[in-house]
Amino acid sequence: MQARDSGEFVPMIALDCEGIEPYAFHVMGGEFIVTRQSDAKIFDEVDISQGNWNEFELGAGNTSVANLESKFV
């Protein structure tokens, strides 16, 4: 996902469910990795279980995930 995807649903995971039809996705915490575009810094085990994540560094500024929503298509 990139900044231009803000406000849009974008594919981020593909599941092979072997005949089971999933109906909800619940973030457990720690299963996401975020890479900042400006300097390619990697943030491991990002916890967005509450729908938001934020990291601030002097010089680099704010890196965040906000208002995460999911749906199955």
Short mmCIF file of the C-alpha atoms (twelve columns), coordinates in Angstrom:
data_MODEL
# 
_entry.id   MODEL 
# 
loop_
_atom_site.group_PDB 
_atom_site.id 
_atom_site.type_symbol 
_atom_site.label_atom_id 
_atom_site.label_alt_id 
_atom_site.label_comp_id 
_atom_site.label_asym_id 
_atom_site.label_seq_id 
_atom_site.Cartn_x 
_atom_site.Cartn_y 
_atom_site.Cartn_z 
_atom_site.pdbx_PDB_model_num 
ATOM 1  C CA . MET A 1  0.000   0.000   0.000  1 
ATOM 2  C CA . GLN A 2  1.115   3.521   -0.678 1 
ATOM 3  C CA . ALA A 3  -0.033  7.000   0.321  1 
ATOM 4  C CA . ARG A 4  -2.071  7.306   -2.878 1 
ATOM 5  C CA . ASP A 5  -4.161  4.299   -1.719 1 
ATOM 6  C CA . SER A 6  -5.482  6.252   1.276  1 
ATOM 7  C CA . GLY A 7  -9.224  5.818   1.599  1 
ATOM 8  C CA . GLU A 8  -9.305  2.913   -0.860 1 
ATOM 9  C CA . PHE A 9  -9.524  -0.827  -0.253 1 
ATOM 10 C CA . VAL A 10 -6.411  -2.479  -1.714 1 
ATOM 11 C CA . PRO A 11 -5.506  -6.189  -1.837 1 
ATOM 12 C CA . MET A 12 -3.016  -7.019  0.905  1 
ATOM 13 C CA . ILE A 13 -3.395  -10.737 1.536  1 
ATOM 14 C CA . ALA A 14 -4.455  -13.786 -0.461 1 
ATOM 15 C CA . LEU A 15 -5.854  -16.845 1.284  1 
ATOM 16 C CA . ASP A 16 -6.314  -20.408 0.024  1 
ATOM 17 C CA . CYS A 17 -9.143  -21.593 2.271  1 
ATOM 18 C CA . GLU A 18 -9.759  -25.068 0.791  1 
ATOM 19 C CA . GLY A 19 -13.559 -24.726 0.625  1 
ATOM 20 C CA . ILE A 20 -13.976 -22.694 3.829  1 
ATOM 21 C CA . GLU A 21 -15.552 -19.269 3.359  1 
ATOM 22 C CA . PRO A 22 -13.975 -16.657 5.667  1 
ATOM 23 C CA . TYR A 23 -16.265 -13.873 6.844  1 
ATOM 24 C CA . ALA A 24 -14.082 -11.699 9.114  1 
ATOM 25 C CA . PHE A 25 -10.443 -10.743 9.553  1 
ATOM 26 C CA . HIS A 26 -9.203  -9.872  13.028 1 
ATOM 27 C CA . VAL A 27 -5.741  -8.391  13.449 1 
ATOM 28 C CA . MET A 28 -4.048  -10.160 16.357 1 
ATOM 29 C CA . GLY A 29 -1.039  -7.849  16.672 1 
ATOM 30 C CA . GLY A 30 2.550   -8.104  15.501 1 
ATOM 31 C CA . GLU A 31 1.927   -9.733  12.119 1 
ATOM 32 C CA . PHE A 32 2.552   -6.697  9.921  1 
ATOM 33 C CA . ILE A 33 5.747   -5.050  8.669  1 
ATOM 34 C CA . VAL A 34 5.743   -1.389  7.612  1 
ATOM 35 C CA . THR A 35 8.450   0.103   5.379  1 
ATOM 36 C CA . ARG A 36 8.831   3.879   5.297  1 
ATOM 37 C CA . GLN A 37 9.191   5.086   1.696  1 
ATOM 38 C CA . SER A 38 11.466  8.059   2.416  1 
ATOM 39 C CA . ASP A 39 14.398  6.022   3.760  1 
ATOM 40 C CA . ALA A 40 13.259  2.372   3.471  1 
ATOM 41 C CA . LYS A 41 13.338  1.911   7.257  1 
ATOM 42 C CA . ILE A 42 11.559  -1.298  8.250  1 
ATOM 43 C CA . PHE A 43 9.332   -1.493  11.320 1 
ATOM 44 C CA . ASP A 44 8.942   -5.153  12.375 1 
ATOM 45 C CA . GLU A 45 6.013   -6.675  14.268 1 
ATOM 46 C CA . VAL A 46 3.733   -3.660  13.868 1 
ATOM 47 C CA . ASP A 47 0.677   -4.016  16.123 1 
ATOM 48 C CA . ILE A 48 -2.398  -2.557  14.439 1 
ATOM 49 C CA . SER A 49 -4.871  -4.666  16.420 1 
ATOM 50 C CA . GLN A 50 -6.589  -1.452  17.529 1 
ATOM 51 C CA . GLY A 51 -6.791  -0.203  13.917 1 
ATOM 52 C CA . ASN A 52 -3.985  2.344   14.297 1 
ATOM 53 C CA . TRP A 53 -0.196  2.445   14.629 1 
ATOM 54 C CA . ASN A 54 2.143   5.413   14.846 1 
ATOM 55 C CA . GLU A 55 5.915   5.945   15.041 1 
ATOM 56 C CA . PHE A 56 7.602   9.349   15.233 1 
ATOM 57 C CA . GLU A 57 11.315  10.040  14.751 1 
ATOM 58 C CA . LEU A 58 13.018  13.417  14.730 1 
ATOM 59 C CA . GLY A 59 14.272  14.129  11.234 1 
ATOM 60 C CA . ALA A 60 12.109  11.470  9.593  1 
ATOM 61 C CA . GLY A 61 8.756   12.591  10.938 1 
ATOM 62 C CA . ASN A 62 5.630   10.538  11.395 1 
ATOM 63 C CA . THR A 63 4.999   7.046   10.000 1 
ATOM 64 C CA . SER A 64 1.543   5.648   10.660 1 
ATOM 65 C CA . VAL A 65 -1.288  3.301   9.797  1 
ATOM 66 C CA . ALA A 66 -4.686  4.771   10.654 1 
ATOM 67 C CA . ASN A 67 -8.264  3.542   10.574 1 
ATOM 68 C CA . LEU A 68 -7.458  0.068   9.219  1 
ATOM 69 C CA . GLU A 69 -10.532 -1.724  7.875  1 
ATOM 70 C CA . SER A 70 -10.858 -5.049  6.111  1 
ATOM 71 C CA . LYS A 71 -13.340 -6.847  3.890  1 
ATOM 72 C CA . PHE A 72 -13.463 -10.047 1.877  1 
ATOM 73 C CA . VAL A 73 -14.213 -9.893  -1.824 1 
# 
